[in-house]
Amino acid sequence: MRILVTGAAGFIGAALSERLLARGDEVLGYDNVNAYYDPALKEARLARLAPQGNFRFVRAALEDRPALEAAFADFRPQRVVNLAAQAGVRYSIQNPHAYVEANLVGFMNVLEACRHGQVEHLVYASSSSVYGANRKLPFSVQDAVDHPVSLYAATKKANELMAHTYSHLYALPTTGLRFFTVYGPWGRPDMALFVFTRKILAGEPIEVFNHGKHTRDFTYIDDIVEGVIRTLDRVAAPDPAFDPLHPNPATSSAPYRVYNIGNHQPVQLADYIEVLEDCLGRKAQKVMLPLQPGDVPDTAADVAELMRDTGYAPSTPVAVGIRRFVTWYREFYRV
């Protein structure tokens, strides 16, 4: 298939593109390679994809509507995976406009391009952050998500609403994936595992928020990519059991689906750090701090719907995933 992947220089986007190319798909990567985190890492990911004959790349932002429309017109994708976004919960407090431009205006441009390009299926990144102030665990796609606690989360909830509108009005099949904390080789430098590894190896103290007591549904990159591909291959369809008198938030009478994609085995941050210390062979100097604004104490994914519909079954334990990350980190940064 011809598949357009936005955010192809990103952590998930690069790993997904690699898997799609390996199975014989033609991939157009689209990314503005911005400086939210080290562009050199993004360029290194792209360098692994560039030599492959079925890969092409456009360097542009989602907000650049002419550039996006030209990419769609030239490539004529059959399916689209939208992973490009302004990421980060805490940064959304410092720079809210960046989230409106990339996550709202940019996603609007993607929807319009998919509509006019007669795309067969749009899969897009949502986030576990949409659960916000919810405290019922594990988080289920059956739950209402009307109380976001960061602007980042609000933009992701908005993406789901916008996608449903296009599924309803134009019969555009859309599937939203609420990613839970993704980690692994080639990961993001702003994420905890990367930050902790760098600081522990440098002998610097690490900041441990919520005194290490909060839990996260850490999900290994290979498991995430497997789930994305399974949903991409299963085009969203109307739910024949949808009842408008008792609506299911995760389905619709339109071709629309929302899934959690996680490991469904939450780990406490303190235990996560302990595994990392074992892998590095060093103890961390910890600075214990309260929960940060915009953060939630716990996340846990109920992935029953994704497992039922696609056969998704995450299989990588945290101890294995962290060890693979540490091996990659030491090789990549030569430390």
Order of alpha helices (4+ residues) and beta strands (2+ residues): beta-alpha-beta-alpha-beta-alpha-beta-alpha-alpha-alpha-beta-alpha-beta-beta-alpha-beta-beta-beta-alpha-beta-beta-alpha-beta-alpha-alpha
